[in-house]
Amino acid sequence: MDVRTNIDYKTIVDHLTTAVLLVHPDLTVYYMNSSCETLFEMSFLRVHKQSVTQFIELSDSSITLEQALNKTLQTGQPYTHREALLNIGLKDRYVDYTVSLLTPLPTQQLSPLLLIEFQPIDRLLRISKEELQDQQHLVARQLIRGVAHEIKNPLGGIRGATQLLARNVKDPHISEYTEIIINEVDRLRNLADTMLGSRQLPSYEAVNIHEPLERVRSLVLSQTKNKIPVKRDYDLSLPDVIADRDQLIQVILNISVNAVQAMTENKEFFIEHKPQLIFRTRIQRLVTIQGVHHRSAIRVDIEDNGPGIPPEIVESVFYPMVTGRAKGTGLGLSIAQNIMRQHQGMIECHSEVGRTVFSLYLPWESKS
């Protein structure tokens, strides 16, 4: 017996991880499999016999989906588009898609159908972007550390010579200048030490993520004299993370201080509304951190309603010496990201006018 007669092809297609969509030549939906329903977040019954152009929109593309379908209908040749931005409702997804013509057998007396295969690539793009950022961050970090070492060496000689000069010259006017030199040298040495970063390894322990958040919240309220409220939006059911408590405080404090400074330096932005910080905690399902796929991780959002980060630096905001503030050093976020990497975590940034969110991701599995 021919086993092909017992195969339920619809069942096979429904179990494919590739999203499959069949449309008529008039571009109305004929069929979609389960993966396609998941991708579009809508059922087949909802879109059956509707035009695909009503619920599928492609952005940032030289050719629309409708043009791609008509091109395949006219030529019979498959068409493939890589890294297409697919608009689904309020969400955007990057996909590779291929359009091909499905011609029935002559005995079937059916009209041809267009077969569209969608392969989501958001996770692959994110991993590639993260790997590139890791490499660039490492190179920048090594460069900054090398420069800091070179700066510290002559500073020691300048400070020693200035102290010797101050002892031998009794003129009070000269002493005033030597004191300025020593103070400025000390300031530069402190900056160089900050650029070199801490050499102390994290001291891991079980930490309730809300403890460092509450500590930073108290510091922010104290420093701003309660003029900038810090709203809590906590999921108190979160498990503990294995982390260095003090280093987590430093990360959260660095980001929060940047937000507060950005808001206080742009008071004209808050004529119609008041500045505000939000601390939010959630469980993030299915997240890739430093190339490792985690079933779940803890996400901490630090959100402000300030003017946002300039678009030209938002992609490089974690690099050393990159800052959008006139008085900023560009080291706080670089140090914070480095600490998170030591914790097998990461920080992501999304910024637009009126809403900037720094998201900290921490795997909550125990460290080996």
N, C-alpha and C positions, 0 to 999 in steps of 0.2 A: 504494500500500500504506500502511496506517495504521502510522506508526512506533511507536505506543504498544504494539503487539503484540510488538515486539522489545525493550522496556525491561525490564530486570531490576530490579524495584523494591527487592528485598532489597539488591542491590548499592548502590543509591542511598542507602538508609537507613543502611547500614553506613559510608558515607563522610561522613555528617553529623557536624559537630562537636558538635551537641546530643545529649545522652544520651537515648535513646529506650527505653522499657520498656513492653511489652504484657503485660497480665495478664487472666486470666479473671474472670468475675463472682465466683467464689469466692476471688479475690485470689491465685491461684497464677500463677506466671510462665509466659507463653506464648512470649515472645521478648524479647531485648535486643540492641541493636546494639553495634558495636565501641566507640563512645564511652562507652556505659553500662558495658561491661566494664572500661574504663580507670578510670572514675569509682569504681566499686565495688571495683576491684582483684580481681575474680573472674570466672571464665569463665561463659558462658551454660550450658554443660553442667552446671556445679556447682549452679546454682540452678533449672534447668528443673523445672517442676512443683512447686517449693517455694512456700510462702506468702511474699509480700513482707515481711510483718511479722517474719519470722525473721531477715532480714538488713538491713532498713532501719528506722532509728529516728530520729525527729525530736525534738529538744530545744527548749525555750524557745518552744513554739508553743501557741496556744490551741486548735488542732485537730490531731489526729494524722493520719498519712497514711491509716490505715484509715478514719477518719471522713470524710476528704476523698473517698476512693474510693467509699464507700457513698453519700455525698451526691450525687455525680455519677451513680451508678447509679440512684438514686431519682428525681432531677429531670431527668437528661439534660443538665444545664447544665454547662459547663466551670467549673473551679475553679482559681484561681491564688493561689499564696502566695509572697510576696517575702521574701528574706533569711531563709530557713528554715535552721536549723542541723541538718545531716545527720550522724548518727553512723554511721561505717563502721568497724567493728572498733575499733581504738584511735585512729582519726583522726576529726577533726571537719572538715566542709566546709560552707561557706555556699553555698546554691543558691537560685535561683528555680525553682519547679516548677509545671507546669500539668497538670491532670487533665482529660481529655475522653473522651467516649464515642464509640467507633468502631463504627458500626452497619453491618453487611454489607448488600449488596444483597439484595432479596427472593429472587432466583434462586439465591443462594449457600447458603441454608439453614444458616447458621452462627450461633452465639451471638455477641452483641455482646462487644466487648473494650474494656478500659479502656486508653487511651493516656496514659502519663506521660512528660512531657518535663522533663528536668533541665538547668539551665544553671548551671555553677559560676561563682560571682561572687567567690571569695576574692581574686583579683588586683585586681578593680575596687574592692572594699571597702578593700583594703590601700592602693591608690593614693589613694582619697578620704580615708582616715584620715591618710595621710602628708601630703597637701596641707593638711589642716586643721591638723595639728601644725606644719607649716612656717609657716603664717600666724600661729598663736598664738606660736610660738617667736620669730618676727621681731618681733611687737608687744612681747612681753615683753623681748626683747633691747634694742629701741630705748628702752623705758621705763627699764630698768636703766641704760643708758648715759647717758640724760638726767639721772637722779638722781645718778649718779656724778660727772658734770660739775658739778652744782650743789653737791655736797658738797665737792669739791676747792677751789672758789673761796674760801669762808670759812675753810677749814682753813689756807690759806696765811696769811691775815691773823691768825688766832689764834696760829699758830706764831711769826710775826714779832713780834707784840705780847708774847708770853710771853718770847721771847729778850731783847727790850729791857728788860722788867721784871726779868729775872734779872741783867742787867748793872748795873742801877741800885740793886738791893736787895741788901745784903750780909748780911742775916740768913740763917744756914744753914737755919733751919726753912722760910723762904719758898723758898729755893733747892730744897729737897726737893720742894715742891709744883710749882714751875715745871718741874722735870725730869720729874715725872709727867705734866704736861700735854703737854709736848713729845713724850714717848714715846707717849702715847695718840694724839696728832694724827698722828704718823708711822705708827702702826698703822692708823688710819683711812684715811690716804692710800694706803697699800699695798693695803688692801681695795678702795678706789675704783679703783686702777689695775687690780686683778684683775677688777673688774666691767666695766671698759672693754675688757679683752681686748687681745691683741697686735695691733698694726697691721701687723706684718711678714708679707708674703706668703710662702707656702710655697716652699721651695727644692727643686724636684723633682729626683729622681735615681732610678736603679734600686735598689730595696731588697729584700733577702730578708727577708720578714716575720718570720722566726725570729730575726733579729739584735736588733731592738728588744724582742722577747719575752724573749730571754735576758738582755738588759741589765736589764730590769725584774725578772726573776726573781732575779737576783743582788742587786738592791737590796732586794727584799722579804725574801729570806732573811737578808740582813745586818741589816736593821732589826728583824726579829722574832727574831734570834739563832737561826735555824733551828727555832723553836718551831712555826711554821706551814709545813708542807711545801707546795711548789709542784710538782705533778705535770705532766709533759709528755705531751701526746698529739698529736704533730705528724705532718702529712703532708709529708715532706721533698721530695716531687716537685713542690711548688707552684712556679709561675713567680714571678719578681720582680714587684713592684708599682712603679709610678712615684709616688713620694711623698716627703715631707719626713721624713727619718729622725728628727730630733729631735722633731718634732711628733707622730709616731706613738708615740715613747717617752712623751711627755707624756700622750697619750690613754690608753695602756695603764696607765701609772703612776697616773693619776687614778682609774681604775676599780679597780685593784688595791688602792690605799691605802684607798679607801672600803670594800672588802670586808674588808680586814684590820682596820680600825677597827671595823666592825660586829661582827666576830667577837670581837675583844678586849674590846669593851664589853659583850658578852653571854656572859660566861664560864659562867654558870649553864646556858646552853643546851647546853654541851658536856660535861655530866657523864658521859654514856654513850658519847660518841664524840669524836674529836679534830677540830679545825678543819683545813680543807684548801682549797687553791686548785688549780684545774686550768686550764692553758693548752692550748687545742685549736685546731688549724688544719685546714681542709677546703676543698675546692672546692664552691661552691654553684651548682647548675645552675638556669637560668631564673629569674632574680631581677630584680625591679623596684626600682630605686634612684632616688629623686628624680624619679619619673615616666618614667625611661628603662629600657627592658627590655634586660637583658643576658643573653646565652646562658650566661655563667658569671662568677662572681666569687669572690674569696677571702673566706672567712669565718673570723674569729678569735673563739673563745668564751673568755670569762673567767668561770669558774664557781666559786662557793663554796658550802659546805654550812652556811652560817649561818642565822639566824632568818628571813631574807627581808625584803623591803621592805613596809612597811605598805600594805595594799590600797588605802587611800584616796588614796595619792599615787603609786602605781606608774604611772598613766597620765600624770602630769605631772612625773615625776622628772627630765626633762631641762630643765625650765624653771628660769631663774635664781631663787635664793633658796628653792627647794623642797628640803627635806631631812627625813629621818626620824630623824636623829641629833641629840642634844641639843647637841653641840659642832660640828656641821657648819655650813658657810656656804651650802651649796646652789649653789655656783658650779662645782665641779669637773666635774660631768657636763655642765653647760651648755657649758662651754668645750670639753670633749671632743667633744660633738656638733657644735659650730660648726667645729672643726678637720676633722672627718670630712666635713662638707658642703663645705668648701673643697677636699677631695680627691674630690668627687663620690661620696662614700660615705655611710654612715649607721650608726647604732647602734640596736639593738633590745634590749629588756629583757623577760625572763620571770622572774617571781619567785614562789616559794611557800616555805612553811616547810621548811627543810632543803635548798633548792636555788634559787640565784639565778644566772641566766646573762645576761651582757651579750654580745651578738653584734655584732661589727664586720664590716661588708661593704665590701669595696674592689674596684672593677673593676680588672682587671689589664691592660686595654688601655692603650697608650701615650697620654699626654696630648698634645693638640695644642699 
